[in-house]
Amino acid sequence: MAAIIGSVVANYFFGGWSVLINLLLVLVVIDWLTGWAAAWMAGELKSRVGYRGIARKVAIFGVVAVAHFIDLVLGGTGYFQDAVIFFYLANELLSVVENAGRMGLPMPAILLNAVRIFQSKAEPVENPSLIPEAQPVAVQEKMKQEEEDAEQKTG
């Protein structure tokens, strides 16, 4: 019964259980565990902070579900959901690295590079179907900066 419910939920809310969602789940659990361990080692373990952390982790999957429904409305492209997942992957991996650092554990450079890769994949890109005013804020700022740079070069 649990498998049936899980399958229905995964398909309905996430469009299926992808490798990206699986990686996000793994990182969310590892982040929570390393955060707990780091707080315990520092003598800062508090149940209220832990409950807030769990609520935030659950909210991450709520936002991923919303992004999935936005993708469905826009034709099932998967762009929004993947961008949201990459954003949270970068945040969770960075948090795991920070927690490990708080515990005194050195981090391999390859994991630090993975954070950069996830962050670059989460950056919004220009949509040629949209007018400039409807582009994502980050894209609008980048376009404005490029215009200013071009004006400075021309004098």
C-alpha positions, 0 to 999 in steps of 0.5 A, a space after each residue: 500500500 505504501 509503495 502504491 501511495 508513494 508511486 502515485 505521489 511521485 508521479 503526480 507531484 513530481 512527474 516521476 521519480 528522477 535521478 535529480 529528485 533522488 539526488 536532492 533527497 539524498 542531499 537533504 537527508 545528508 545535510 540534515 544529518 551533518 547539520 545535526 552532527 555539527 550542532 551536537 559537536 558544538 554543543 548547540 543542539 536544539 530541538 526547535 531549530 531541528 524542527 524548523 530544519 525539517 520543515 524547510 526540507 519538506 518545503 523544498 519538495 513542495 517548491 519542486 512540486 510547484 515547479 513541476 506544475 508550472 512546467 505542465 502548464 507550459 507544455 511539460 518542458 521540465 525546465 522549471 523543475 530542473 532549474 529549481 532542483 539544481 538550485 536546491 542541489 547547490 544549496 544542499 551541497 554547499 550546506 553539507 560542505 559547510 557542516 563538514 567544515 564546522 565538524 573539522 572535516 576537510 572537503 575534496 576539491 571535486 565536491 567544491 567544484 560540484 557546488 559551482 556546477 550546480 549553481 551555474 545550472 540553476 542560473 536563469 537563462 534568457 527566454 527568446 519568447 518573452 519581451 525584455 520586461 518579462 524575463 527573469 530578474 537575473 536575466 534583466 540585470 545581466 542585460 542591463 549590465 551588458 548595455 551599460 558596458 557597451 555604452 562605456 566602450 562606445 564612449 
